[in-house]
Amino acid sequence: METRLLSGNEAVALSAYDCGVNLGCGYPGTPSSEILDEFSKLGGNAEWEPNEKCAIETAIGVAVAGCRALVTMKHVGLNVAADPLFAVAYAGTDGGLVVLTADDPGMASSQNEQDNRRYAIAAGIPLFEPSDSQECYDMLNAAFELADKYRGPVLFRMTTRVCHSKCVVRRNRERVEPRPSAGLVRDPRHNVTVPAFSRPAHRRLRADLAETRKQNETSPFNFIKRGGSDIGIVTSGIGYQHAREAAPDASILKLGLSYPQPTELIRDFCKSVKRVFVVEEGDPVLYDFVSTLGTGNVEPYDEEFRFGELNVSRVRKLLKHDISPDPVPPVAPKPPELCPGCPHRKSFEVLRDLGCFVCGDIGCYTLGLMPPYNAIHTTLCMGASITMALGLRKMLPEEQARQVVSVIGDSTFFHTGINGAVEMVYNRPKTGHLLIILDNRTTAMTGLQENPGTGKCIDHVTEATEVSLENVLRGIGFDYVESVDSTTETERFADMVRECLAATRISAIIVRRQCVLAAVRNSKMKKN
């Protein structure tokens, strides 16, 4: 039996390879980014898609062909993929489909702390929650087996600490070769989501969930670590690891297949102890269920513990109902900043000095918010830099409207910015508008992944068709499209911005210079 020291992300990649996953696809987003990179390095078939909606729909097509597909994304990515997720829950698939969401409690690199367990409940999809790398390896296989059994998607929820922490993993099964395609199967009753077919599909979904709930009463991924009878802890995910250390004498019910919940197992456990605490990272999803079982001994959930990551100290406080502030670190962490030599620096200096009101987007360039630039004034979600700015342009007095600029990265533009670019042309403000695309030739903030504009596949070596930003913008109908290197042509860039702000047209400036980190990486790869 082979053993390896693996992070949760690496364990998922290895398990996907051993499960015979035919295609792994997704969009990079911390803390999930490494999964597909590692899967590709192992020899798996992997792709970065333009966004999460494209990824899950591609994966659904793989599963409809009778093959196995893994989709990976960070928690907010599931918002983008939600439309097809809810539809495929009804329609089902012939092959195995597992949708992995990596949640980010504490917002280490995200704009919110949303808890994607709620998606499992809302869509009616079974949910696995591993607590360490070994469970990541074992549970992914079980998730595919469950997806095969009920011909439907399974959600696989990880959190930051599970993704990035390492432990020894036993590779305890032989690799299964990827399945051959089942060919074209014409089955519109399952694959066409019109009301006549979706109504009975909804009933099938609920019947499958009821059967899964019964089977979950004896799942090996739900188990009790029996201790004393004074305190019982119901937990899932990384909360289990912290609870074991925080309360070594307590009895602990650990849920691995956490939805649909094993009702009788939880109720019987609660009855076997005097006081019940629920330890979970994120929203009180599990607490809300446990507290409805009528055992009368479930301790109230303190709102303070839904914020941020759990750790042993915080779980000890939770068990005491201690909601005092956590201690402040003696040394404040260094705030993030644009890298030395970052090609975005000069762009933000120019926008700052020209007094622009900058609607920013999601990416490393969001750090233009920080001193000495102070040049980002709004950031909401992927692609919103364009459409929010259009709303501002349409409402503000002309003098103020002409100060508004949209700034977006190359990967983010392909992700969701294209829709906003179409909106710019279709419903153009009277003052026109300026879109600045910061093209650093990579998806930098999440780990230097490729995107449709780089001309490379996921392995950074295999050639791919490069999607031209200039051609896309001109094809949409932009009046003005020019490219510039703001680092070496700073004055030219400033003149272009001034001209576009004064004009009444739909304009785009592509600021193109390779990320210094990507340049170093590519240089090393060429030498090897």
C-alpha positions in Angstrom: 0.0 0.0 0.0 1.6 3.3 -1.1 1.6 6.2 1.2 2.2 9.9 0.4 2.2 13.2 2.2 -0.5 15.2 0.5 -2.6 18.3 0.8 -6.3 18.0 0.5 -6.1 19.4 -3.0 -3.4 16.9 -4.0 -5.4 14.1 -2.5 -8.4 15.0 -4.5 -6.3 15.1 -7.7 -4.8 11.6 -6.9 -8.2 10.2 -6.1 -9.7 11.6 -9.4 -6.9 10.0 -11.3 -7.5 6.7 -9.5 -11.3 7.0 -10.0 -10.8 7.1 -13.8 -12.1 10.6 -14.2 -12.4 11.2 -17.9 -12.3 15.0 -17.7 -11.5 17.4 -14.9 -12.5 21.0 -15.6 -13.0 24.2 -13.8 -12.0 27.8 -13.3 -9.0 28.6 -11.0 -9.9 30.1 -7.6 -8.2 29.9 -4.3 -8.4 27.6 -2.4 -9.2 25.1 -5.1 -6.7 26.1 -7.8 -4.1 23.3 -7.4 -6.5 20.4 -7.9 -6.6 20.4 -11.7 -3.0 21.4 -12.0 -2.1 18.3 -10.0 -4.5 16.1 -11.8 -3.0 17.1 -15.1 0.6 16.4 -13.8 -0.5 12.9 -12.9 -1.6 12.3 -16.4 -5.3 13.2 -16.1 -7.3 14.9 -18.8 -7.8 18.5 -17.5 -9.0 21.8 -18.9 -9.3 25.4 -17.6 -12.6 26.8 -18.8 -13.5 30.4 -19.4 -15.8 30.4 -16.3 -17.5 28.0 -13.9 -20.8 27.8 -16.0 -18.8 26.7 -19.0 -17.0 24.2 -16.8 -20.0 22.5 -15.3 -21.9 22.4 -18.6 -18.9 20.8 -20.2 -18.8 18.3 -17.4 -22.5 17.5 -17.7 -21.9 16.7 -21.4 -19.1 14.3 -20.4 -21.5 12.6 -17.8 -24.3 12.4 -20.3 -21.9 10.5 -22.5 -21.6 8.0 -19.7 -18.2 9.1 -18.5 -16.9 10.6 -15.2 -16.3 14.3 -14.8 -15.0 16.4 -11.9 -15.7 20.1 -11.8 -13.6 22.3 -9.4 -14.2 25.9 -8.3 -14.1 28.2 -5.3 -17.3 28.9 -3.4 -18.3 32.0 -5.3 -17.7 30.2 -8.6 -20.7 28.0 -7.7 -22.9 31.1 -8.0 -21.9 31.4 -11.7 -22.6 27.6 -12.2 -25.8 27.6 -10.2 -28.2 27.6 -13.2 -27.0 24.4 -14.7 -26.4 22.8 -11.3 -30.1 23.1 -10.3 -31.2 21.9 -13.7 -28.9 18.8 -13.8 -30.1 17.8 -10.3 -33.5 17.2 -12.0 -32.2 15.8 -15.3 -29.5 13.6 -13.9 -26.6 12.0 -15.9 -25.6 8.6 -17.0 -22.0 9.0 -15.9 -20.6 10.2 -12.6 -20.6 14.0 -12.0 -19.0 15.5 -8.9 -19.0 19.2 -8.3 -16.2 20.4 -5.9 -16.7 23.7 -4.1 -13.8 25.1 -2.0 -15.3 27.5 0.6 -13.2 30.2 2.2 -14.2 30.9 5.8 -12.3 33.9 7.0 -12.0 35.3 3.4 -8.3 34.6 3.0 -8.8 35.5 -0.7 -12.4 36.1 -1.3 -15.1 38.7 -1.2 -17.5 36.8 1.1 -17.8 33.8 3.4 -20.8 32.1 1.8 -21.4 28.5 2.9 -22.1 26.3 -0.1 -23.7 23.6 2.0 -26.9 25.6 1.4 -26.6 24.8 -2.3 -26.8 21.1 -1.5 -30.1 21.6 0.4 -31.6 24.0 -2.1 -30.8 21.9 -5.2 -31.4 18.5 -3.5 -27.9 17.2 -4.0 -26.0 14.8 -1.7 -23.0 16.5 0.0 -19.7 15.1 1.2 -17.5 17.0 3.6 -13.9 15.7 4.2 -12.0 16.7 7.2 -8.4 15.7 6.1 -6.5 14.6 3.0 -7.2 10.9 3.6 -10.9 11.6 3.6 -10.5 13.7 0.5 -9.0 10.7 -1.3 -11.6 8.2 0.1 -14.7 10.3 -0.1 -14.2 11.4 -3.7 -14.4 7.8 -4.8 -17.5 7.3 -2.7 -19.0 10.5 -4.2 -18.5 9.1 -7.7 -20.0 5.8 -6.7 -23.1 7.6 -5.3 -23.3 9.7 -8.5 -23.3 6.5 -10.5 -25.9 4.8 -8.3 -28.5 7.6 -8.5 -27.4 9.0 -11.9 -27.1 12.5 -10.6 -24.6 15.1 -9.4 -22.9 15.1 -6.0 -21.5 18.1 -4.2 -18.1 17.9 -2.6 -17.4 20.7 -0.1 -13.9 21.5 1.1 -12.7 24.5 3.1 -9.4 26.4 3.1 -7.7 24.4 5.8 -8.7 21.1 4.3 -7.5 22.2 0.9 -4.1 23.3 2.0 -3.2 21.2 5.1 -1.2 18.0 4.6 -1.3 14.5 6.1 -0.2 11.0 5.2 -2.6 9.5 2.6 -2.8 5.7 2.0 -3.4 5.0 -1.7 -5.7 2.1 -0.8 -7.1 1.1 -4.2 -6.0 0.3 -7.7 -6.5 2.8 -10.4 -9.6 2.4 -12.6 -9.1 3.3 -16.3 -11.3 6.1 -17.6 -14.6 4.7 -19.1 -15.2 4.6 -22.8 -18.1 6.7 -24.0 -21.5 5.2 -24.1 -22.1 6.9 -27.4 -25.1 9.0 -28.3 -28.1 8.0 -26.3 -31.3 9.9 -27.3 -33.1 10.2 -24.0 -35.0 13.6 -24.1 -37.1 12.6 -21.0 -34.0 12.9 -18.9 -31.9 15.4 -20.9 -34.5 18.0 -21.9 -35.6 20.2 -19.0 -39.1 21.2 -20.1 -41.9 21.3 -17.5 -43.5 18.0 -18.7 -40.3 16.1 -18.1 -39.1 18.1 -15.1 -42.2 17.5 -12.9 -41.6 13.8 -12.7 -37.9 14.4 -12.5 -38.4 16.4 -9.3 -40.3 13.6 -7.7 -37.5 11.1 -8.7 -34.9 13.5 -7.2 -36.8 13.6 -3.9 -37.3 9.9 -3.8 -33.5 9.4 -4.4 -32.7 11.8 -1.6 -35.0 9.9 0.8 -33.3 6.6 -0.1 -29.9 8.2 0.3 -30.9 9.5 3.7 -31.8 5.9 4.8 -28.5 4.5 3.5 -26.7 7.4 5.2 -27.7 6.1 8.6 -24.9 3.4 8.2 -22.4 5.3 6.1 -18.8 4.6 7.1 -18.1 8.3 6.7 -20.4 9.0 9.6 -19.0 7.7 12.9 -18.9 8.3 16.6 -15.8 8.8 18.6 -17.1 7.7 22.0 -15.9 9.6 25.1 -17.8 10.8 28.1 -21.5 11.4 28.3 -21.5 15.0 29.7 -20.7 16.7 26.4 -21.5 15.5 22.8 -20.3 17.3 19.7 -21.9 17.0 16.3 -19.6 18.2 13.6 -18.4 17.9 10.0 -15.4 18.9 7.9 -12.4 20.5 9.6 -14.5 21.1 12.7 -13.9 17.5 13.6 -10.1 17.9 13.8 -10.4 21.0 16.0 -13.1 19.4 18.2 -10.9 16.3 18.9 -8.1 18.5 20.3 -10.3 21.1 22.0 -12.4 18.5 23.9 -10.5 15.2 24.0 -12.9 13.7 26.6 -16.1 14.5 24.7 -18.2 12.1 22.6 -18.1 13.3 18.9 -20.4 12.4 16.1 -18.6 13.2 12.9 -20.6 13.5 9.6 -18.8 12.9 6.3 -21.9 12.5 4.1 -23.5 15.5 5.7 -26.6 15.9 3.4 -29.1 14.4 3.4 -28.5 14.1 7.1 -28.8 10.7 8.9 -31.7 11.7 11.1 -31.8 8.7 13.5 -28.1 8.5 13.9 -28.0 12.1 15.0 -31.0 11.9 17.2 -29.8 8.7 19.0 -26.4 10.3 19.5 -27.9 13.5 21.0 -30.0 11.4 23.4 -26.8 9.5 24.6 -25.2 12.7 26.1 -26.3 15.4 28.5 -25.3 18.5 26.4 -24.9 18.8 22.7 -22.8 21.3 20.9 -22.6 21.7 17.1 -19.2 22.6 15.7 -19.1 23.6 12.1 -17.2 26.1 9.9 -19.5 28.6 8.3 -23.2 29.1 8.7 -25.2 27.1 11.3 -26.5 24.7 8.7 -25.9 21.6 10.7 -27.1 23.3 13.9 -30.4 24.3 12.3 -31.1 20.7 11.5 -29.9 19.2 14.8 -31.9 21.7 16.9 -35.1 20.6 15.2 -34.8 16.9 16.3 -36.5 17.6 19.6 -33.9 16.1 22.0 -34.0 19.2 24.2 -30.3 19.3 25.0 -28.8 21.1 22.1 -26.9 24.2 23.3 -27.6 27.5 21.6 -25.4 28.5 18.7 -23.5 31.7 19.3 -23.5 33.9 16.2 -19.9 34.9 16.7 -18.7 31.5 15.5 -20.1 31.7 12.0 -17.5 34.3 11.2 -14.0 33.3 10.1 -12.1 30.0 10.3 -12.3 27.7 13.3 -9.3 26.6 15.3 -8.7 24.8 18.5 -8.8 27.9 20.6 -12.1 29.1 19.1 -13.7 25.7 19.5 -12.8 25.8 23.2 -14.5 29.2 23.5 -17.5 27.8 21.6 -17.9 25.1 24.2 -17.9 27.7 27.0 -20.2 30.1 25.1 -17.3 32.6 25.4 -17.9 35.3 22.7 -15.1 37.6 23.8 -12.9 39.0 21.0 -10.1 36.7 19.8 -6.6 38.0 20.8 -5.0 40.4 18.4 -1.7 39.1 16.9 1.3 40.9 18.5 2.5 41.8 15.0 0.0 42.9 12.3 0.4 40.9 9.1 1.9 42.8 6.2 -0.9 44.0 3.9 -0.9 42.7 0.3 0.6 44.8 -2.4 1.3 44.7 -6.1 4.6 42.8 -6.8 7.7 44.7 -7.5 7.9 45.0 -11.3 4.2 44.4 -11.7 3.0 45.7 -15.0 -0.1 47.1 -13.4 1.8 49.7 -11.3 2.1 52.4 -14.0 -1.5 51.9 -15.1 -2.8 52.7 -11.7 -0.4 55.7 -11.3 -1.8 57.2 -14.4 -5.5 56.6 -13.5 -4.8 58.0 -10.0 -3.1 61.1 -11.4 -5.9 61.7 -13.9 -8.5 61.6 -11.2 -10.4 58.7 -12.6 -13.2 56.9 -10.8 -12.2 53.3 -11.3 -14.7 50.4 -11.2 -12.4 47.5 -10.5 -12.8 43.7 -10.7 -11.5 40.5 -9.2 -7.8 39.7 -9.6 -4.4 40.8 -8.4 -5.0 44.2 -9.9 -7.6 44.8 -7.2 -4.6 45.7 -5.1 -4.6 49.0 -7.0 -6.9 49.9 -4.1 -3.9 50.0 -1.8 -1.5 52.9 -1.2 0.3 54.5 -2.9 -2.2 54.1 -5.8 -5.6 54.4 -4.1 -7.0 54.0 -7.5 -9.8 51.4 -7.2 -13.2 52.7 -6.1 -15.6 49.8 -6.5 -15.1 46.0 -6.7 -18.1 43.6 -6.5 -17.8 40.4 -8.4 -16.4 38.9 -11.6 -17.3 41.2 -14.5 -19.1 43.8 -12.5 -16.4 46.5 -13.3 -18.0 47.1 -16.7 -21.7 46.9 -15.9 -21.5 48.9 -12.6 -19.6 51.6 -14.4 -22.3 51.7 -17.1 -24.9 52.3 -14.5 -22.9 55.1 -12.9 -22.2 56.7 -16.4 -26.0 56.7 -17.1 -26.9 58.4 -13.8 -24.1 60.9 -13.0 -23.9 64.4 -14.4 -21.8 64.5 -17.6 -18.6 65.9 -15.9 -18.6 63.2 -13.3 -19.7 60.5 -15.7 -16.6 61.1 -17.9 -14.3 60.3 -14.9 -15.7 56.7 -14.7 -13.4 54.0 -16.1 -13.7 50.2 -16.0 -10.6 48.1 -15.3 -10.6 44.4 -15.7 -8.0 41.6 -16.2 -7.6 39.4 -19.2 -8.8 36.2 -17.5 -11.7 38.0 -15.8 -12.7 39.6 -19.1 -13.1 36.1 -20.7 -14.8 34.9 -17.5 -17.7 37.3 -17.3 -16.5 40.6 -18.8 -17.6 39.8 -22.4 -21.2 40.1 -21.4 -20.6 43.6 -20.0 -18.7 44.6 -23.2 -21.8 43.6 -25.2 -23.9 45.8 -22.8 -21.5 48.7 -23.5 -22.2 48.5 -27.2 -25.9 47.7 -27.0 -27.0 50.2 -24.3 -24.2 52.7 -24.6 -24.2 55.7 -22.3 -24.5 59.2 -23.8 -21.0 60.0 -22.7 -19.6 56.7 -24.1 -17.3 54.7 -21.9 -13.7 53.5 -21.5 -12.8 49.9 -20.7 -9.2 49.1 -19.8 -8.1 45.5 -20.0 -4.9 44.7 -18.0 -3.6 41.8 -20.0 -0.7 40.3 -18.1 -0.8 37.0 -20.1 -1.9 34.8 -17.2 -4.4 34.2 -14.4 -2.0 35.6 -11.8 -3.7 35.8 -8.4 -4.8 32.2 -8.3 -1.5 30.7 -9.3 -0.5 31.7 -12.9 -3.0 29.5 -14.7 -3.6 29.8 -18.4 -6.7 31.3 -19.9 -8.2 31.7 -23.4 -6.0 34.6 -24.2 -2.6 33.0 -23.5 -2.4 30.4 -26.3 -1.5 27.6 -23.9 -3.3 24.7 -22.3 -3.3 23.8 -18.6 0.2 22.3 -18.7 1.7 25.6 -19.9 3.3 23.8 -22.9 0.6 22.5 -25.2 -0.4 25.0 -27.8 -4.0 26.2 -27.8 -5.9 28.7 -30.0 -5.3 32.1 -28.6 -8.5 34.2 -28.4 -7.6 37.8 -29.5 -8.9 40.5 -27.2 -8.7 43.0 -30.1 -10.7 40.8 -32.4 -13.4 40.1 -29.7 -13.8 43.8 -29.0 -13.9 44.8 -32.6 -16.3 42.0 -33.4 -18.7 43.1 -30.6 -18.7 46.6 -32.1 -16.3 48.8 -30.1 -15.5 52.1 -31.8 -11.9 52.3 -30.6 -9.6 49.5 -29.7 -5.8 50.0 -29.1 -3.1 48.2 -27.2 -0.2 49.7 -25.2 2.5 48.8 -22.7 2.0 51.3 -19.8 5.3 50.4 -18.3 7.4 51.5 -21.3 4.9 53.8 -22.9 3.5 55.6 -19.8 2.9 59.0 -21.5 1.3 57.4 -24.5 -1.1 55.5 -22.2 -2.0 58.7 -20.3 -2.7 60.5 -23.6 -4.9 57.6 -24.7 -6.9 57.7 -21.5 -7.4 61.4 -21.7 -8.6 61.1 -25.3 -11.0 58.3 -24.6 -12.5 60.1 -21.6 -13.1 63.2 -23.7 -14.7 61.3 -26.6 -18.3 60.1 -26.8 -17.5 56.6 -28.0 -17.2 53.0 -26.8 -13.4 52.6 -26.3 -11.1 49.9 -25.1 -7.4 50.2 -24.2 -5.6 46.8 -23.8 -2.6 47.3 -21.5 -0.4 44.3 -22.4 2.8 43.2 -20.5 3.5 39.8 -19.1 3.4 39.2 -15.4 6.9 39.0 -14.0 6.2 35.8 -12.1 4.8 34.2 -15.2 7.8 35.3 -17.2 10.2 33.7 -14.6 8.1 30.5 -14.6 8.1 30.3 -18.4 11.8 30.9 -18.6 12.5 28.0 -16.2 10.2 25.7 -18.2 12.1 26.5 -21.4 15.4 25.6 -19.7 13.9 22.3 -18.6 
